[in-house]
Amino acid sequence: MSHEARNIQWLLQNFVEEVPGVHSVAVVSSDGLLLLTSHTEDAPITRTVPEQGRGGPARAADNGRMDLAAVVSGLASLTAGAARLMDGGPVRQTTVAMEDGMLLVTSISDGSLLGVHATADCDITVIGYHMALFVGRVGHVLTPALRTELRQALGSAG
């Protein structure tokens, strides 16, 4: 992998490890594909997955990360559409407050997105600040070639 790709991976992992309350972080391309993800060991990405004929819950980390990318992409699209309808200008950040968690989404560059899944009691000002730092550090280097490299690296790792 290139130096830029390794640097972005390190920044994302550092984001998850250093920012209190963060469960998972995903970088998603403008077409909704997961480019990069990082999560804590106890990230609550659990889905109900049929287990050989049984319908009980099962840990599905890979599918959960892909689901986070799909949710981030869909939410960004929905809020961008709402902003157009309301003549509100470009969406800067989307925040979803749930009973047991938070989801924050912001644009990186060329339609790429940064999504953060955090605890319900997190300090969203701290997370928002670190999201802005991440975007400032990677926005200018997240070129089409680097996005392709990250997508390929993610595909070969899974």
Phi and psi in radians as a Rosetta constraint file:
Dihedral C 1 N 2 CA 2 C 2 CIRCULARHARMONIC -1.232 0.35
Dihedral N 2 CA 2 C 2 N 3 CIRCULARHARMONIC 2.868 0.35
Dihedral C 2 N 3 CA 3 C 3 CIRCULARHARMONIC -1.048 0.35
Dihedral N 3 CA 3 C 3 N 4 CIRCULARHARMONIC -0.739 0.35
Dihedral C 3 N 4 CA 4 C 4 CIRCULARHARMONIC -1.094 0.35
Dihedral N 4 CA 4 C 4 N 5 CIRCULARHARMONIC -0.744 0.35
Dihedral C 4 N 5 CA 5 C 5 CIRCULARHARMONIC -1.122 0.35
Dihedral N 5 CA 5 C 5 N 6 CIRCULARHARMONIC -0.782 0.35
Dihedral C 5 N 6 CA 6 C 6 CIRCULARHARMONIC -1.104 0.35
Dihedral N 6 CA 6 C 6 N 7 CIRCULARHARMONIC -0.665 0.35
Dihedral C 6 N 7 CA 7 C 7 CIRCULARHARMONIC -1.128 0.35
Dihedral N 7 CA 7 C 7 N 8 CIRCULARHARMONIC -0.758 0.35
Dihedral C 7 N 8 CA 8 C 8 CIRCULARHARMONIC -1.134 0.35
Dihedral N 8 CA 8 C 8 N 9 CIRCULARHARMONIC -0.728 0.35
Dihedral C 8 N 9 CA 9 C 9 CIRCULARHARMONIC -1.044 0.35
Dihedral N 9 CA 9 C 9 N 10 CIRCULARHARMONIC -0.759 0.35
Dihedral C 9 N 10 CA 10 C 10 CIRCULARHARMONIC -1.112 0.35
Dihedral N 10 CA 10 C 10 N 11 CIRCULARHARMONIC -0.784 0.35
Dihedral C 10 N 11 CA 11 C 11 CIRCULARHARMONIC -1.055 0.35
Dihedral N 11 CA 11 C 11 N 12 CIRCULARHARMONIC -0.720 0.35
Dihedral C 11 N 12 CA 12 C 12 CIRCULARHARMONIC -1.178 0.35
Dihedral N 12 CA 12 C 12 N 13 CIRCULARHARMONIC -0.768 0.35
Dihedral C 12 N 13 CA 13 C 13 CIRCULARHARMONIC -1.107 0.35
Dihedral N 13 CA 13 C 13 N 14 CIRCULARHARMONIC -0.714 0.35
Dihedral C 13 N 14 CA 14 C 14 CIRCULARHARMONIC -1.100 0.35
Dihedral N 14 CA 14 C 14 N 15 CIRCULARHARMONIC -0.685 0.35
Dihedral C 14 N 15 CA 15 C 15 CIRCULARHARMONIC -0.977 0.35
Dihedral N 15 CA 15 C 15 N 16 CIRCULARHARMONIC -0.863 0.35
Dihedral C 15 N 16 CA 16 C 16 CIRCULARHARMONIC -1.151 0.35
Dihedral N 16 CA 16 C 16 N 17 CIRCULARHARMONIC -0.722 0.35
Dihedral C 16 N 17 CA 17 C 17 CIRCULARHARMONIC -1.318 0.35
Dihedral N 17 CA 17 C 17 N 18 CIRCULARHARMONIC -0.532 0.35
Dihedral C 17 N 18 CA 18 C 18 CIRCULARHARMONIC -1.754 0.35
Dihedral N 18 CA 18 C 18 N 19 CIRCULARHARMONIC -0.385 0.35
Dihedral C 18 N 19 CA 19 C 19 CIRCULARHARMONIC -1.656 0.35
Dihedral N 19 CA 19 C 19 N 20 CIRCULARHARMONIC 2.048 0.35
Dihedral C 19 N 20 CA 20 C 20 CIRCULARHARMONIC -1.064 0.35
Dihedral N 20 CA 20 C 20 N 21 CIRCULARHARMONIC 2.385 0.35
Dihedral C 20 N 21 CA 21 C 21 CIRCULARHARMONIC 1.585 0.35
Dihedral N 21 CA 21 C 21 N 22 CIRCULARHARMONIC -0.143 0.35
Dihedral C 21 N 22 CA 22 C 22 CIRCULARHARMONIC -1.416 0.35
Dihedral N 22 CA 22 C 22 N 23 CIRCULARHARMONIC 2.242 0.35
Dihedral C 22 N 23 CA 23 C 23 CIRCULARHARMONIC -1.642 0.35
Dihedral N 23 CA 23 C 23 N 24 CIRCULARHARMONIC -0.907 0.35
Dihedral C 23 N 24 CA 24 C 24 CIRCULARHARMONIC -2.529 0.35
Dihedral N 24 CA 24 C 24 N 25 CIRCULARHARMONIC 2.635 0.35
Dihedral C 24 N 25 CA 25 C 25 CIRCULARHARMONIC -2.363 0.35
Dihedral N 25 CA 25 C 25 N 26 CIRCULARHARMONIC 2.425 0.35
Dihedral C 25 N 26 CA 26 C 26 CIRCULARHARMONIC -2.360 0.35
Dihedral N 26 CA 26 C 26 N 27 CIRCULARHARMONIC 2.409 0.35
Dihedral C 26 N 27 CA 27 C 27 CIRCULARHARMONIC -1.847 0.35
Dihedral N 27 CA 27 C 27 N 28 CIRCULARHARMONIC 2.182 0.35
Dihedral C 27 N 28 CA 28 C 28 CIRCULARHARMONIC -2.137 0.35
Dihedral N 28 CA 28 C 28 N 29 CIRCULARHARMONIC 2.401 0.35
Dihedral C 28 N 29 CA 29 C 29 CIRCULARHARMONIC -1.290 0.35
Dihedral N 29 CA 29 C 29 N 30 CIRCULARHARMONIC 2.940 0.35
Dihedral C 29 N 30 CA 30 C 30 CIRCULARHARMONIC -1.103 0.35
Dihedral N 30 CA 30 C 30 N 31 CIRCULARHARMONIC -0.391 0.35
Dihedral C 30 N 31 CA 31 C 31 CIRCULARHARMONIC -1.659 0.35
Dihedral N 31 CA 31 C 31 N 32 CIRCULARHARMONIC 0.231 0.35
Dihedral C 31 N 32 CA 32 C 32 CIRCULARHARMONIC 1.520 0.35
Dihedral N 32 CA 32 C 32 N 33 CIRCULARHARMONIC 0.120 0.35
Dihedral C 32 N 33 CA 33 C 33 CIRCULARHARMONIC -1.547 0.35
Dihedral N 33 CA 33 C 33 N 34 CIRCULARHARMONIC 2.419 0.35
Dihedral C 33 N 34 CA 34 C 34 CIRCULARHARMONIC -1.198 0.35
Dihedral N 34 CA 34 C 34 N 35 CIRCULARHARMONIC 2.202 0.35
Dihedral C 34 N 35 CA 35 C 35 CIRCULARHARMONIC -1.767 0.35
Dihedral N 35 CA 35 C 35 N 36 CIRCULARHARMONIC -0.644 0.35
Dihedral C 35 N 36 CA 36 C 36 CIRCULARHARMONIC -2.775 0.35
Dihedral N 36 CA 36 C 36 N 37 CIRCULARHARMONIC 2.498 0.35
Dihedral C 36 N 37 CA 37 C 37 CIRCULARHARMONIC -2.583 0.35
Dihedral N 37 CA 37 C 37 N 38 CIRCULARHARMONIC 2.669 0.35
Dihedral C 37 N 38 CA 38 C 38 CIRCULARHARMONIC -2.632 0.35
Dihedral N 38 CA 38 C 38 N 39 CIRCULARHARMONIC 2.615 0.35
Dihedral C 38 N 39 CA 39 C 39 CIRCULARHARMONIC -2.692 0.35
Dihedral N 39 CA 39 C 39 N 40 CIRCULARHARMONIC 2.773 0.35
Dihedral C 39 N 40 CA 40 C 40 CIRCULARHARMONIC -1.346 0.35
Dihedral N 40 CA 40 C 40 N 41 CIRCULARHARMONIC 2.848 0.35
Dihedral C 40 N 41 CA 41 C 41 CIRCULARHARMONIC -1.095 0.35
Dihedral N 41 CA 41 C 41 N 42 CIRCULARHARMONIC -0.529 0.35
Dihedral C 41 N 42 CA 42 C 42 CIRCULARHARMONIC -1.782 0.35
Dihedral N 42 CA 42 C 42 N 43 CIRCULARHARMONIC 0.351 0.35
Dihedral C 42 N 43 CA 43 C 43 CIRCULARHARMONIC -1.042 0.35
Dihedral N 43 CA 43 C 43 N 44 CIRCULARHARMONIC 2.207 0.35
Dihedral C 43 N 44 CA 44 C 44 CIRCULARHARMONIC -1.454 0.35
Dihedral N 44 CA 44 C 44 N 45 CIRCULARHARMONIC 1.069 0.35
Dihedral C 44 N 45 CA 45 C 45 CIRCULARHARMONIC -1.719 0.35
Dihedral N 45 CA 45 C 45 N 46 CIRCULARHARMONIC 1.593 0.35
Dihedral C 45 N 46 CA 46 C 46 CIRCULARHARMONIC -2.253 0.35
Dihedral N 46 CA 46 C 46 N 47 CIRCULARHARMONIC 2.411 0.35
Dihedral C 46 N 47 CA 47 C 47 CIRCULARHARMONIC -2.266 0.35
Dihedral N 47 CA 47 C 47 N 48 CIRCULARHARMONIC 2.831 0.35
Dihedral C 47 N 48 CA 48 C 48 CIRCULARHARMONIC -1.487 0.35
Dihedral N 48 CA 48 C 48 N 49 CIRCULARHARMONIC 2.041 0.35
Dihedral C 48 N 49 CA 49 C 49 CIRCULARHARMONIC -2.194 0.35
Dihedral N 49 CA 49 C 49 N 50 CIRCULARHARMONIC 2.267 0.35
Dihedral C 49 N 50 CA 50 C 50 CIRCULARHARMONIC -1.056 0.35
Dihedral N 50 CA 50 C 50 N 51 CIRCULARHARMONIC 2.271 0.35
Dihedral C 50 N 51 CA 51 C 51 CIRCULARHARMONIC -1.919 0.35
Dihedral N 51 CA 51 C 51 N 52 CIRCULARHARMONIC 1.654 0.35
Dihedral C 51 N 52 CA 52 C 52 CIRCULARHARMONIC 0.797 0.35
Dihedral N 52 CA 52 C 52 N 53 CIRCULARHARMONIC 0.973 0.35
Dihedral C 52 N 53 CA 53 C 53 CIRCULARHARMONIC 1.624 0.35
Dihedral N 53 CA 53 C 53 N 54 CIRCULARHARMONIC -0.245 0.35
Dihedral C 53 N 54 CA 54 C 54 CIRCULARHARMONIC -1.788 0.35
Dihedral N 54 CA 54 C 54 N 55 CIRCULARHARMONIC 2.549 0.35
Dihedral C 54 N 55 CA 55 C 55 CIRCULARHARMONIC -1.788 0.35
Dihedral N 55 CA 55 C 55 N 56 CIRCULARHARMONIC 0.471 0.35
Dihedral C 55 N 56 CA 56 C 56 CIRCULARHARMONIC -1.353 0.35
Dihedral N 56 CA 56 C 56 N 57 CIRCULARHARMONIC 2.853 0.35
Dihedral C 56 N 57 CA 57 C 57 CIRCULARHARMONIC -1.228 0.35
Dihedral N 57 CA 57 C 57 N 58 CIRCULARHARMONIC 2.511 0.35
Dihedral C 57 N 58 CA 58 C 58 CIRCULARHARMONIC -2.459 0.35
Dihedral N 58 CA 58 C 58 N 59 CIRCULARHARMONIC 2.569 0.35
Dihedral C 58 N 59 CA 59 C 59 CIRCULARHARMONIC -1.229 0.35
Dihedral N 59 CA 59 C 59 N 60 CIRCULARHARMONIC 2.180 0.35
Dihedral C 59 N 60 CA 60 C 60 CIRCULARHARMONIC -2.319 0.35
Dihedral N 60 CA 60 C 60 N 61 CIRCULARHARMONIC 1.213 0.35
Dihedral C 60 N 61 CA 61 C 61 CIRCULARHARMONIC -1.016 0.35
Dihedral N 61 CA 61 C 61 N 62 CIRCULARHARMONIC -0.830 0.35
Dihedral C 61 N 62 CA 62 C 62 CIRCULARHARMONIC -1.085 0.35
Dihedral N 62 CA 62 C 62 N 63 CIRCULARHARMONIC -0.810 0.35
Dihedral C 62 N 63 CA 63 C 63 CIRCULARHARMONIC -1.122 0.35
Dihedral N 63 CA 63 C 63 N 64 CIRCULARHARMONIC -0.636 0.35
Dihedral C 63 N 64 CA 64 C 64 CIRCULARHARMONIC -1.102 0.35
Dihedral N 64 CA 64 C 64 N 65 CIRCULARHARMONIC -0.688 0.35
Dihedral C 64 N 65 CA 65 C 65 CIRCULARHARMONIC -1.181 0.35
Dihedral N 65 CA 65 C 65 N 66 CIRCULARHARMONIC -0.705 0.35
Dihedral C 65 N 66 CA 66 C 66 CIRCULARHARMONIC -1.144 0.35
Dihedral N 66 CA 66 C 66 N 67 CIRCULARHARMONIC -0.648 0.35
Dihedral C 66 N 67 CA 67 C 67 CIRCULARHARMONIC -1.097 0.35
Dihedral N 67 CA 67 C 67 N 68 CIRCULARHARMONIC -0.706 0.35
Dihedral C 67 N 68 CA 68 C 68 CIRCULARHARMONIC -1.043 0.35
Dihedral N 68 CA 68 C 68 N 69 CIRCULARHARMONIC -0.752 0.35
Dihedral C 68 N 69 CA 69 C 69 CIRCULARHARMONIC -1.083 0.35
Dihedral N 69 CA 69 C 69 N 70 CIRCULARHARMONIC -0.748 0.35
Dihedral C 69 N 70 CA 70 C 70 CIRCULARHARMONIC -1.138 0.35
Dihedral N 70 CA 70 C 70 N 71 CIRCULARHARMONIC -0.720 0.35
Dihedral C 70 N 71 CA 71 C 71 CIRCULARHARMONIC -1.143 0.35
Dihedral N 71 CA 71 C 71 N 72 CIRCULARHARMONIC -0.779 0.35
Dihedral C 71 N 72 CA 72 C 72 CIRCULARHARMONIC -1.043 0.35
Dihedral N 72 CA 72 C 72 N 73 CIRCULARHARMONIC -0.823 0.35
Dihedral C 72 N 73 CA 73 C 73 CIRCULARHARMONIC -1.111 0.35
Dihedral N 73 CA 73 C 73 N 74 CIRCULARHARMONIC -0.804 0.35
Dihedral C 73 N 74 CA 74 C 74 CIRCULARHARMONIC -1.138 0.35
Dihedral N 74 CA 74 C 74 N 75 CIRCULARHARMONIC -0.734 0.35
Dihedral C 74 N 75 CA 75 C 75 CIRCULARHARMONIC -1.124 0.35
Dihedral N 75 CA 75 C 75 N 76 CIRCULARHARMONIC -0.734 0.35
Dihedral C 75 N 76 CA 76 C 76 CIRCULARHARMONIC -1.096 0.35
Dihedral N 76 CA 76 C 76 N 77 CIRCULARHARMONIC -0.718 0.35
Dihedral C 76 N 77 CA 77 C 77 CIRCULARHARMONIC -1.130 0.35
Dihedral N 77 CA 77 C 77 N 78 CIRCULARHARMONIC -0.769 0.35
Dihedral C 77 N 78 CA 78 C 78 CIRCULARHARMONIC -1.088 0.35
Dihedral N 78 CA 78 C 78 N 79 CIRCULARHARMONIC -0.802 0.35
Dihedral C 78 N 79 CA 79 C 79 CIRCULARHARMONIC -1.225 0.35
Dihedral N 79 CA 79 C 79 N 80 CIRCULARHARMONIC -0.588 0.35
Dihedral C 79 N 80 CA 80 C 80 CIRCULARHARMONIC -1.130 0.35
Dihedral N 80 CA 80 C 80 N 81 CIRCULARHARMONIC -0.719 0.35
Dihedral C 80 N 81 CA 81 C 81 CIRCULARHARMONIC -1.107 0.35
Dihedral N 81 CA 81 C 81 N 82 CIRCULARHARMONIC -0.736 0.35
Dihedral C 81 N 82 CA 82 C 82 CIRCULARHARMONIC -1.106 0.35
Dihedral N 82 CA 82 C 82 N 83 CIRCULARHARMONIC -0.718 0.35
Dihedral C 82 N 83 CA 83 C 83 CIRCULARHARMONIC -1.106 0.35
Dihedral N 83 CA 83 C 83 N 84 CIRCULARHARMONIC -0.676 0.35
Dihedral C 83 N 84 CA 84 C 84 CIRCULARHARMONIC -1.118 0.35
Dihedral N 84 CA 84 C 84 N 85 CIRCULARHARMONIC -0.790 0.35
Dihedral C 84 N 85 CA 85 C 85 CIRCULARHARMONIC -1.071 0.35
Dihedral N 85 CA 85 C 85 N 86 CIRCULARHARMONIC -0.567 0.35
Dihedral C 85 N 86 CA 86 C 86 CIRCULARHARMONIC -1.730 0.35
Dihedral N 86 CA 86 C 86 N 87 CIRCULARHARMONIC 0.142 0.35
Dihedral C 86 N 87 CA 87 C 87 CIRCULARHARMONIC 0.867 0.35
Dihedral N 87 CA 87 C 87 N 88 CIRCULARHARMONIC 0.754 0.35
Dihedral C 87 N 88 CA 88 C 88 CIRCULARHARMONIC -1.617 0.35
Dihedral N 88 CA 88 C 88 N 89 CIRCULARHARMONIC -0.027 0.35
Dihedral C 88 N 89 CA 89 C 89 CIRCULARHARMONIC 1.398 0.35
Dihedral N 89 CA 89 C 89 N 90 CIRCULARHARMONIC -3.080 0.35
Dihedral C 89 N 90 CA 90 C 90 CIRCULARHARMONIC -1.127 0.35
Dihedral N 90 CA 90 C 90 N 91 CIRCULARHARMONIC 2.535 0.35
Dihedral C 90 N 91 CA 91 C 91 CIRCULARHARMONIC -1.350 0.35
Dihedral N 91 CA 91 C 91 N 92 CIRCULARHARMONIC 2.235 0.35
Dihedral C 91 N 92 CA 92 C 92 CIRCULARHARMONIC -1.558 0.35
Dihedral N 92 CA 92 C 92 N 93 CIRCULARHARMONIC -0.758 0.35
Dihedral C 92 N 93 CA 93 C 93 CIRCULARHARMONIC -2.729 0.35
Dihedral N 93 CA 93 C 93 N 94 CIRCULARHARMONIC 2.554 0.35
Dihedral C 93 N 94 CA 94 C 94 CIRCULARHARMONIC -2.079 0.35
Dihedral N 94 CA 94 C 94 N 95 CIRCULARHARMONIC 2.322 0.35
Dihedral C 94 N 95 CA 95 C 95 CIRCULARHARMONIC -2.210 0.35
Dihedral N 95 CA 95 C 95 N 96 CIRCULARHARMONIC 2.252 0.35
Dihedral C 95 N 96 CA 96 C 96 CIRCULARHARMONIC -2.052 0.35
Dihedral N 96 CA 96 C 96 N 97 CIRCULARHARMONIC 2.061 0.35
Dihedral C 96 N 97 CA 97 C 97 CIRCULARHARMONIC -1.738 0.35
Dihedral N 97 CA 97 C 97 N 98 CIRCULARHARMONIC 2.095 0.35
Dihedral C 97 N 98 CA 98 C 98 CIRCULARHARMONIC -1.987 0.35
Dihedral N 98 CA 98 C 98 N 99 CIRCULARHARMONIC 2.920 0.35
Dihedral C 98 N 99 CA 99 C 99 CIRCULARHARMONIC -1.024 0.35
Dihedral N 99 CA 99 C 99 N 100 CIRCULARHARMONIC -0.715 0.35
Dihedral C 99 N 100 CA 100 C 100 CIRCULARHARMONIC -2.017 0.35
Dihedral N 100 CA 100 C 100 N 101 CIRCULARHARMONIC 0.378 0.35
Dihedral C 100 N 101 CA 101 C 101 CIRCULARHARMONIC 3.078 0.35
Dihedral N 101 CA 101 C 101 N 102 CIRCULARHARMONIC 3.058 0.35
Dihedral C 101 N 102 CA 102 C 102 CIRCULARHARMONIC -2.285 0.35
Dihedral N 102 CA 102 C 102 N 103 CIRCULARHARMONIC 2.589 0.35
Dihedral C 102 N 103 CA 103 C 103 CIRCULARHARMONIC -2.267 0.35
Dihedral N 103 CA 103 C 103 N 104 CIRCULARHARMONIC 2.176 0.35
Dihedral C 103 N 104 CA 104 C 104 CIRCULARHARMONIC -2.131 0.35
Dihedral N 104 CA 104 C 104 N 105 CIRCULARHARMONIC 2.356 0.35
Dihedral C 104 N 105 CA 105 C 105 CIRCULARHARMONIC -2.315 0.35
Dihedral N 105 CA 105 C 105 N 106 CIRCULARHARMONIC 2.328 0.35
Dihedral C 105 N 106 CA 106 C 106 CIRCULARHARMONIC -2.463 0.35
Dihedral N 106 CA 106 C 106 N 107 CIRCULARHARMONIC 2.720 0.35
Dihedral C 106 N 107 CA 107 C 107 CIRCULARHARMONIC -1.414 0.35
Dihedral N 107 CA 107 C 107 N 108 CIRCULARHARMONIC 2.497 0.35
Dihedral C 107 N 108 CA 108 C 108 CIRCULARHARMONIC -1.751 0.35
Dihedral N 108 CA 108 C 108 N 109 CIRCULARHARMONIC -1.172 0.35
Dihedral C 108 N 109 CA 109 C 109 CIRCULARHARMONIC -2.908 0.35
Dihedral N 109 CA 109 C 109 N 110 CIRCULARHARMONIC 2.638 0.35
Dihedral C 109 N 110 CA 110 C 110 CIRCULARHARMONIC 0.822 0.35
Dihedral N 110 CA 110 C 110 N 111 CIRCULARHARMONIC 0.577 0.35
Dihedral C 110 N 111 CA 111 C 111 CIRCULARHARMONIC 1.539 0.35
Dihedral N 111 CA 111 C 111 N 112 CIRCULARHARMONIC -0.121 0.35
Dihedral C 111 N 112 CA 112 C 112 CIRCULARHARMONIC -1.176 0.35
Dihedral N 112 CA 112 C 112 N 113 CIRCULARHARMONIC 2.673 0.35
Dihedral C 112 N 113 CA 113 C 113 CIRCULARHARMONIC -2.273 0.35
Dihedral N 113 CA 113 C 113 N 114 CIRCULARHARMONIC 2.669 0.35
Dihedral C 113 N 114 CA 114 C 114 CIRCULARHARMONIC -2.053 0.35
Dihedral N 114 CA 114 C 114 N 115 CIRCULARHARMONIC 2.130 0.35
Dihedral C 114 N 115 CA 115 C 115 CIRCULARHARMONIC -2.037 0.35
Dihedral N 115 CA 115 C 115 N 116 CIRCULARHARMONIC 2.393 0.35
Dihedral C 115 N 116 CA 116 C 116 CIRCULARHARMONIC -2.224 0.35
Dihedral N 116 CA 116 C 116 N 117 CIRCULARHARMONIC 2.198 0.35
Dihedral C 116 N 117 CA 117 C 117 CIRCULARHARMONIC -1.811 0.35
Dihedral N 117 CA 117 C 117 N 118 CIRCULARHARMONIC 2.159 0.35
Dihedral C 117 N 118 CA 118 C 118 CIRCULARHARMONIC -2.340 0.35
Dihedral N 118 CA 118 C 118 N 119 CIRCULARHARMONIC 3.022 0.35
Dihedral C 118 N 119 CA 119 C 119 CIRCULARHARMONIC -1.230 0.35
Dihedral N 119 CA 119 C 119 N 120 CIRCULARHARMONIC 2.767 0.35
Dihedral C 119 N 120 CA 120 C 120 CIRCULARHARMONIC -1.143 0.35
Dihedral N 120 CA 120 C 120 N 121 CIRCULARHARMONIC -0.516 0.35
Dihedral C 120 N 121 CA 121 C 121 CIRCULARHARMONIC -1.715 0.35
Dihedral N 121 CA 121 C 121 N 122 CIRCULARHARMONIC 0.306 0.35
Dihedral C 121 N 122 CA 122 C 122 CIRCULARHARMONIC -1.184 0.35
Dihedral N 122 CA 122 C 122 N 123 CIRCULARHARMONIC 2.831 0.35
Dihedral C 122 N 123 CA 123 C 123 CIRCULARHARMONIC -1.619 0.35
Dihedral N 123 CA 123 C 123 N 124 CIRCULARHARMONIC 1.774 0.35
Dihedral C 123 N 124 CA 124 C 124 CIRCULARHARMONIC -1.185 0.35
Dihedral N 124 CA 124 C 124 N 125 CIRCULARHARMONIC -0.363 0.35
Dihedral C 124 N 125 CA 125 C 125 CIRCULARHARMONIC -1.211 0.35
Dihedral N 125 CA 125 C 125 N 126 CIRCULARHARMONIC -0.656 0.35
Dihedral C 125 N 126 CA 126 C 126 CIRCULARHARMONIC -1.189 0.35
Dihedral N 126 CA 126 C 126 N 127 CIRCULARHARMONIC -0.780 0.35
Dihedral C 126 N 127 CA 127 C 127 CIRCULARHARMONIC -1.126 0.35
Dihedral N 127 CA 127 C 127 N 128 CIRCULARHARMONIC -0.763 0.35
Dihedral C 127 N 128 CA 128 C 128 CIRCULARHARMONIC -1.037 0.35
Dihedral N 128 CA 128 C 128 N 129 CIRCULARHARMONIC -0.703 0.35
Dihedral C 128 N 129 CA 129 C 129 CIRCULARHARMONIC -1.076 0.35
Dihedral N 129 CA 129 C 129 N 130 CIRCULARHARMONIC -0.812 0.35
Dihedral C 129 N 130 CA 130 C 130 CIRCULARHARMONIC -1.214 0.35
Dihedral N 130 CA 130 C 130 N 131 CIRCULARHARMONIC -0.544 0.35
Dihedral C 130 N 131 CA 131 C 131 CIRCULARHARMONIC -1.117 0.35
Dihedral N 131 CA 131 C 131 N 132 CIRCULARHARMONIC -0.772 0.35
Dihedral C 131 N 132 CA 132 C 132 CIRCULARHARMONIC -1.090 0.35
Dihedral N 132 CA 132 C 132 N 133 CIRCULARHARMONIC -0.701 0.35
Dihedral C 132 N 133 CA 133 C 133 CIRCULARHARMONIC -1.078 0.35
Dihedral N 133 CA 133 C 133 N 134 CIRCULARHARMONIC -0.794 0.35
Dihedral C 133 N 134 CA 134 C 134 CIRCULARHARMONIC -1.052 0.35
Dihedral N 134 CA 134 C 134 N 135 CIRCULARHARMONIC -0.844 0.35
Dihedral C 134 N 135 CA 135 C 135 CIRCULARHARMONIC -1.054 0.35
Dihedral N 135 CA 135 C 135 N 136 CIRCULARHARMONIC -0.734 0.35
Dihedral C 135 N 136 CA 136 C 136 CIRCULARHARMONIC -1.106 0.35
Dihedral N 136 CA 136 C 136 N 137 CIRCULARHARMONIC -0.575 0.35
Dihedral C 136 N 137 CA 137 C 137 CIRCULARHARMONIC -1.423 0.35
Dihedral N 137 CA 137 C 137 N 138 CIRCULARHARMONIC -0.552 0.35
Dihedral C 137 N 138 CA 138 C 138 CIRCULARHARMONIC -1.925 0.35
Dihedral N 138 CA 138 C 138 N 139 CIRCULARHARMONIC -0.275 0.35
Dihedral C 138 N 139 CA 139 C 139 CIRCULARHARMONIC -0.967 0.35
Dihedral N 139 CA 139 C 139 N 140 CIRCULARHARMONIC -0.718 0.35
Dihedral C 139 N 140 CA 140 C 140 CIRCULARHARMONIC -1.377 0.35
Dihedral N 140 CA 140 C 140 N 141 CIRCULARHARMONIC -0.323 0.35
Dihedral C 140 N 141 CA 141 C 141 CIRCULARHARMONIC -1.785 0.35
Dihedral N 141 CA 141 C 141 N 142 CIRCULARHARMONIC -0.100 0.35
Dihedral C 141 N 142 CA 142 C 142 CIRCULARHARMONIC -1.448 0.35
Dihedral N 142 CA 142 C 142 N 143 CIRCULARHARMONIC 1.212 0.35
Dihedral C 142 N 143 CA 143 C 143 CIRCULARHARMONIC -1.406 0.35
Dihedral N 143 CA 143 C 143 N 144 CIRCULARHARMONIC 2.890 0.35
Dihedral C 143 N 144 CA 144 C 144 CIRCULARHARMONIC -0.955 0.35
Dihedral N 144 CA 144 C 144 N 145 CIRCULARHARMONIC -0.693 0.35
Dihedral C 144 N 145 CA 145 C 145 CIRCULARHARMONIC -1.130 0.35
Dihedral N 145 CA 145 C 145 N 146 CIRCULARHARMONIC -0.724 0.35
Dihedral C 145 N 146 CA 146 C 146 CIRCULARHARMONIC -1.208 0.35
Dihedral N 146 CA 146 C 146 N 147 CIRCULARHARMONIC -0.659 0.35
Dihedral C 146 N 147 CA 147 C 147 CIRCULARHARMONIC -1.076 0.35
Dihedral N 147 CA 147 C 147 N 148 CIRCULARHARMONIC -0.708 0.35
Dihedral C 147 N 148 CA 148 C 148 CIRCULARHARMONIC -1.110 0.35
Dihedral N 148 CA 148 C 148 N 149 CIRCULARHARMONIC -0.761 0.35
Dihedral C 148 N 149 CA 149 C 149 CIRCULARHARMONIC -1.066 0.35
Dihedral N 149 CA 149 C 149 N 150 CIRCULARHARMONIC -0.789 0.35
Dihedral C 149 N 150 CA 150 C 150 CIRCULARHARMONIC -1.119 0.35
Dihedral N 150 CA 150 C 150 N 151 CIRCULARHARMONIC -0.719 0.35
Dihedral C 150 N 151 CA 151 C 151 CIRCULARHARMONIC -1.109 0.35
Dihedral N 151 CA 151 C 151 N 152 CIRCULARHARMONIC -0.746 0.35
Dihedral C 151 N 152 CA 152 C 152 CIRCULARHARMONIC -1.163 0.35
Dihedral N 152 CA 152 C 152 N 153 CIRCULARHARMONIC -0.724 0.35
Dihedral C 152 N 153 CA 153 C 153 CIRCULARHARMONIC -1.124 0.35
Dihedral N 153 CA 153 C 153 N 154 CIRCULARHARMONIC -0.692 0.35
Dihedral C 153 N 154 CA 154 C 154 CIRCULARHARMONIC -1.137 0.35
Dihedral N 154 CA 154 C 154 N 155 CIRCULARHARMONIC -0.702 0.35
Dihedral C 154 N 155 CA 155 C 155 CIRCULARHARMONIC -1.150 0.35
Dihedral N 155 CA 155 C 155 N 156 CIRCULARHARMONIC -0.636 0.35
Dihedral C 155 N 156 CA 156 C 156 CIRCULARHARMONIC -1.379 0.35
Dihedral N 156 CA 156 C 156 N 157 CIRCULARHARMONIC -0.357 0.35
Dihedral C 156 N 157 CA 157 C 157 CIRCULARHARMONIC -1.410 0.35
Dihedral N 157 CA 157 C 157 N 158 CIRCULARHARMONIC -0.393 0.35
